[in-house]
Amino acid sequence: MERIKTGIEGIDQFTGGIPHGKSVLLTGDAGSGKTIFGLQFALKSSQNNQKTVYITTEEDSNDLFVQGNTFKWNIQSVTESGFLTFIELAGVRARVIEAEININVGSMKGNFSKFLKDLPKDTEVLVIDNIGSYTAQLTPYEFRDRFDLLVYELNKRNITALIILDSATSKEFNEIALFSVYGAIKLMKRENPYTGRRERVMDVVKMRSTKTPTQFITYEIGEDGIQIISGMESKE
């Protein structure tokens, strides 16, 4: 099976990358590096001449350029080359919320299909950061239906997708989403019981057709982005 490299050496070493044409869920707490992971993946894909789209629901592209500059990533060069496109939905979401308040129409909530509405037809790789912004007031059943449809449409278009869902959203939604995607990665911050220091660990929860590590993978956010620290720790 063809794989799309994430740009994170340790992950690519363990999994070979994200299976081509499949959707992978990325969850995590605030500050765990979800957006950095997404940007790193988008940058790697676009540098490999794959038409990549990054949909941001909370930040504008200038904010993401600033984050990229922190790691000396030349994001602007690949956007100018046409291989990386940013779609900003923060302003759209604000207008939708305003409309919902004014007309009190609940059917507008959780419309994940808007993520694909303006997607270029030649899109090969997609990052959605993040769908948690569109889950307010959804019931678990509504979320499942909308999320299943999103994954189905992405698979039908043969798009390799990284879908980010923050852990601040209902944990129940995180669990529901796991059943629909081909793979799932969880980013966590915890206190190491042996050192007493806070650290970041990654759990490759699942990746079909892939031999995945059964241990937590320790990582840090360094000067080059997310970097895997040598060695893995038991989940127990």
Residue, then its C-alpha position, 0 to 999 in steps of 0.5 A: m500500500e502506498r504511503i504518504k510521509t508525515g515529515i515526522e521521521g519517527i512516525d514514518q519509521f514506525t508506520g511508513g506514513i499515512p496510507h494513501g487515500k485514507s483518513v486518519l484522526l489526530t486528537g490531543d489536548a491544547g498545547s500537545g502540538k496538533t497544529i504543528f503535526g498538521l503543518q509538518f504533514a502538509l509541508k512534507s506533502s507539498q514538498n513532495n509535489q502533492k497537491t495539498v490543502y490545509i483547512t483552518t477553522e480557528e486561525d488565519s494563514n498568517d498565524l500559521f506562517v508565523q508558526g512555520n517560521t518558528f521552525k524555519w519552515n518555508i511555507q510561503s514558498v510552497t504556497e507560491s508554487g501552488f502545491l499548498t493552499f490554505i482555506e480559512l473558515a474562521g470568518v465563515r464560522a462566525r457568520v454562520i453562528e450569527a445566522e443561527i442566532n438570528i434565525n434559530v435554525g439548528s439544522m445548520k450545525g455540524n455541517f461538515s460538508k462545507f469542508l469539501k465545498d471549495l476543495p480543488k478537484d486535484t486535491e491529493v492531501l488534506v488537513i482539517d484543523n479542526i472539526g471540533s469547532y463545528t461540533a457544538q450542540l451536536t448529539p452523538y448520533e448527529f456527529r456520527d452521521r456527519f463524520d461518516l459522510l465526511v470520511y466517505e466523501l474523502n475516500k471516494r475522492n481518493i484524498t489522503a486526509l488528516i482530520i484534527l479533533d481537539s480533546a476539549t470536544s466531548k470525549e464521546f465524539n473522539e471515541i465515535a470518530l475512531f470507528s470511521v477512520y482508517g487510522a488514529i493518533k492521540l497526542m498527550k501531555r503527562e507527568n513522568p512518574y519516574t522523573g516528575r517532569r511533564e512530557r509529551v507522548m504519542d499513541v498510535v491508537k490504530m492504523r489498519s494494514t500497518k504494524t504499529p507500536t504498542q507503546f507510547i512514543t515520547y516526543e518533543i517540539g524542538e527547533d525543527g518541529i515535532q521530533i520523536i525521542s529515542g525509545m518508547e515507553s509502556k502504556e501500562 
